[in-house]
Amino acid sequence: RRARNPSLRERNKRDKPRWVRHAHLSPREAAAIRRSQLRMLQSVDDLVARLLRILGDIGERRDTLAVYTSDNGYLWAEHGLEDKGHVYKPSIQVPLFARWPGHFKRGSVDRRLVSLVDIAPTIVQAARLGRRRAMDGRSLLSSSARTNLLVEYFRDPDRNHIPSWSSLLTKSSQYVEYRAGGRVTFREYYDLERDPWQLQNVFRDGRRNNNPDARALHRALRRARGCRGRSCP
């Protein structure tokens, strides 16, 4: 799949922010980084296997909900970039596997949009603790489905070339606002159905009559950033 990814060879990045235009990590350089990371992850695989063996030894495998995920994705030369903290999908998508015999069918796939904040209410429901207060997340054991995800990044002094940003992600689109000093400095919008690799920022494609409603998107993003519990979309 990576070999067919055109964002690894993206040449025209004039529609992207300045720091993205100046990023030039090659696929070959990224492959070397990725090999080292995969070797390191073998120890994580060993740890997971050992944990499941221990649960089996003490008779708790069927009564244990196991969740395997990560706090961030990673870019390996997509758009010339490396590392985490970027707004593009490889940097914000994470693996999410759940195992609970008798509750999750083996090998099943759930296509709903899911956020890491959904894990806590899932555990609360699984443990039958009751919902004692408003929680931003939605239990994965319910039939509730999200329409969008709020994704945010706050500027890191050690990686200050990336400004703070916030984004609304749906299955078909992604809207992004970069901020500095409390004002929006750059916007991106991607039609993920036509452009799944995020090669063309619609706001910078030279066709203004094709632009989405930036004001409506800004209002929706502001509501998502300030929502709590059941008021979240």
C-alpha positions as CSV (number, residue, x, y, z in Angstrom):
1,R,0.0,0.0,0.0
2,R,2.8,2.4,0.8
3,A,4.3,1.9,-2.7
4,R,1.1,3.1,-4.2
5,N,0.9,6.2,-2.0
6,P,1.4,9.3,-4.2
7,S,2.0,11.6,-1.2
8,L,5.4,9.9,-0.8
9,R,6.4,11.6,-4.1
10,E,4.4,14.8,-3.9
11,R,6.3,17.5,-5.8
12,N,3.9,20.4,-5.9
13,K,3.3,21.5,-2.3
14,R,2.4,25.1,-2.9
15,D,-1.0,24.5,-1.3
16,K,0.6,23.4,2.0
17,P,1.9,25.5,4.9
18,R,5.5,26.8,4.7
19,W,7.1,24.1,7.0
20,V,5.5,21.4,4.9
21,R,6.8,22.9,1.6
22,H,10.3,22.9,3.1
23,A,10.2,19.2,4.3
24,H,12.0,16.8,2.0
25,L,12.4,13.4,3.8
26,S,12.7,10.8,1.1
27,P,10.9,7.4,1.0
28,R,14.3,5.7,1.2
29,E,15.3,7.6,4.4
30,A,11.8,6.9,5.9
31,A,12.1,3.2,5.2
32,A,15.3,3.0,7.2
33,I,13.6,4.8,10.1
34,R,10.6,2.5,9.8
35,R,12.7,-0.7,9.9
36,S,14.3,0.3,13.2
37,Q,10.9,1.2,14.7
38,L,9.4,-2.2,13.6
39,R,12.3,-4.0,15.2
40,M,11.7,-2.2,18.4
41,L,8.0,-3.0,18.3
42,Q,8.8,-6.8,18.4
43,S,9.3,-6.4,22.1
44,V,5.8,-4.9,22.4
45,D,4.4,-8.0,20.6
46,D,6.2,-10.2,23.0
47,L,4.8,-8.3,26.0
48,V,1.2,-8.6,24.6
49,A,1.6,-12.3,24.1
50,R,3.0,-12.8,27.6
51,L,0.1,-10.8,29.1
52,L,-2.5,-12.9,27.4
53,R,-0.7,-16.1,28.5
54,I,-0.8,-14.8,32.1
55,L,-4.6,-14.0,31.8
56,G,-5.1,-17.5,30.5
57,D,-3.1,-19.0,33.4
58,I,-5.3,-17.2,36.0
59,G,-8.5,-17.9,34.2
60,E,-9.3,-14.3,33.3
61,R,-9.0,-14.2,29.5
62,R,-12.8,-14.5,28.8
63,D,-13.6,-11.8,31.5
64,T,-11.0,-9.3,30.4
65,L,-11.5,-6.5,27.8
66,A,-8.2,-5.9,26.1
67,V,-7.6,-2.7,24.1
68,Y,-4.5,-2.2,22.0
69,T,-3.9,1.3,20.6
70,S,-1.5,4.2,20.4
71,D,-1.4,7.9,21.3
72,N,-0.4,9.1,17.8
73,G,0.3,8.0,14.3
74,Y,3.5,8.7,12.3
75,L,4.5,10.1,9.0
76,W,7.2,8.2,7.0
77,A,7.8,10.7,4.1
78,E,4.2,11.4,3.3
79,H,4.3,15.0,2.0
80,G,8.1,14.9,2.7
81,L,7.4,14.8,6.5
82,E,8.6,12.7,9.4
83,D,7.3,12.2,12.9
84,K,4.1,13.0,14.7
85,G,2.2,16.2,15.4
86,H,1.1,16.9,11.9
87,V,-2.5,17.2,10.8
88,Y,-2.4,14.7,7.9
89,K,-4.2,11.4,8.3
90,P,-1.1,9.1,8.8
91,S,-0.2,11.2,11.8
92,I,-3.6,11.2,13.5
93,Q,-4.8,7.7,12.6
94,V,-3.9,5.1,15.2
95,P,-4.4,1.3,15.4
96,L,-7.3,0.3,17.7
97,F,-7.9,-3.4,18.4
98,A,-10.2,-4.7,21.1
99,R,-10.5,-8.3,22.4
100,W,-13.3,-9.5,24.6
101,P,-14.5,-13.1,24.0
102,G,-18.3,-13.3,23.9
103,H,-18.7,-9.6,23.3
104,F,-16.6,-8.8,20.2
105,K,-16.8,-11.3,17.3
106,R,-13.4,-12.5,16.3
107,G,-12.1,-10.9,13.1
108,S,-15.0,-8.4,12.9
109,V,-14.4,-4.8,11.7
110,D,-16.2,-1.7,12.9
111,R,-16.1,1.2,10.4
112,R,-17.4,3.9,12.8
113,L,-15.2,7.0,13.5
114,V,-13.6,6.4,16.9
115,S,-11.6,8.7,19.2
116,L,-9.3,7.8,22.1
117,V,-11.7,9.5,24.4
118,D,-14.2,6.7,23.6
119,I,-12.1,4.1,25.4
120,A,-12.9,5.4,28.9
121,P,-16.7,5.2,28.5
122,T,-16.3,1.8,26.9
123,I,-14.5,0.5,30.0
124,V,-17.1,2.1,32.3
125,Q,-19.9,0.3,30.5
126,A,-18.0,-3.0,30.3
127,A,-17.4,-2.9,34.0
128,R,-21.0,-1.9,34.7
129,L,-20.0,1.1,36.7
130,G,-22.8,3.4,35.4
131,R,-22.3,6.7,33.8
132,R,-21.8,9.0,36.8
133,R,-20.9,12.2,35.0
134,A,-20.9,13.6,31.5
135,M,-18.1,12.1,29.4
136,D,-16.9,13.4,26.0
137,G,-16.4,9.9,24.7
138,R,-19.0,7.4,23.4
139,S,-18.9,3.7,24.4
140,L,-17.9,1.4,21.6
141,L,-20.3,-1.2,23.1
142,S,-23.3,1.1,22.1
143,S,-24.6,1.6,18.6
144,S,-23.8,5.4,18.8
145,A,-21.9,6.7,15.8
146,R,-19.9,9.9,15.5
147,T,-20.3,12.3,12.6
148,N,-16.9,13.8,13.1
149,L,-13.8,13.9,15.2
150,L,-12.1,16.8,16.8
151,V,-8.3,16.6,16.5
152,E,-5.9,19.2,18.1
153,Y,-2.2,19.9,18.5
154,F,-0.7,22.5,20.8
155,R,2.6,24.0,19.9
156,D,5.5,22.1,21.4
157,P,8.6,24.4,22.3
158,D,10.9,21.5,21.2
159,R,9.2,21.3,17.8
160,N,8.3,25.0,17.3
161,H,8.2,24.8,13.5
162,I,4.7,23.4,13.8
163,P,2.1,25.9,15.1
164,S,-1.0,24.9,17.1
165,W,-3.8,23.6,15.0
166,S,-7.3,22.1,15.3
167,S,-9.2,20.0,12.8
168,L,-12.6,18.5,12.1
169,L,-12.3,15.1,10.5
170,T,-15.2,13.2,8.9
171,K,-15.2,10.1,6.7
172,S,-15.4,12.3,3.6
173,S,-13.5,15.5,4.5
174,Q,-11.0,17.2,6.8
175,Y,-10.9,20.9,7.7
176,V,-7.9,22.4,9.4
177,E,-7.1,25.7,11.1
178,Y,-3.6,26.8,12.1
179,R,-3.4,29.4,14.8
180,A,-0.9,31.9,16.1
181,G,-1.6,34.7,18.6
182,G,-5.2,33.7,18.8
183,R,-5.9,34.2,15.0
184,V,-6.2,31.8,12.1
185,T,-3.1,31.9,10.0
186,F,-3.7,29.1,7.5
187,R,-6.6,26.8,6.4
188,E,-6.6,23.4,4.7
189,Y,-9.6,21.4,3.4
190,Y,-9.4,18.0,1.8
191,D,-12.1,16.1,0.0
192,L,-11.1,12.6,1.2
193,E,-13.4,10.8,-1.2
194,R,-11.8,12.3,-4.3
195,D,-8.4,13.0,-2.7
196,P,-7.7,10.3,0.0
197,W,-3.9,11.1,0.0
198,Q,-4.5,14.8,0.7
199,L,-2.6,16.1,-2.2
200,Q,-4.8,19.1,-3.0
201,N,-5.9,21.7,-0.4
202,V,-9.2,22.9,-1.8
203,F,-8.7,26.4,-0.4
204,R,-5.5,26.7,-2.6
205,D,-6.6,25.0,-5.8
206,G,-7.2,28.2,-7.7
207,R,-11.0,27.7,-8.0
208,R,-12.6,29.9,-5.4
209,N,-16.1,29.0,-6.6
210,N,-15.3,25.5,-5.5
211,N,-14.3,26.5,-1.9
212,P,-16.3,25.2,1.0
213,D,-18.0,27.6,3.4
214,A,-15.1,28.6,5.6
215,R,-17.3,30.5,8.1
216,A,-19.6,27.6,8.6
217,L,-16.6,25.3,9.0
218,H,-15.0,27.7,11.5
219,R,-18.2,27.8,13.6
220,A,-18.5,24.0,13.6
221,L,-14.9,23.6,14.7
222,R,-15.3,26.2,17.4
223,R,-18.4,24.4,18.7
224,A,-16.5,21.1,18.8
225,R,-13.6,22.7,20.6
226,G,-15.9,24.0,23.4
227,C,-18.3,21.1,23.7
228,R,-18.7,18.8,26.7
229,G,-20.4,15.5,27.2
230,R,-23.6,15.0,25.3
231,S,-23.3,18.5,23.6
232,C,-20.5,17.1,21.4
233,P,-21.4,16.2,17.8
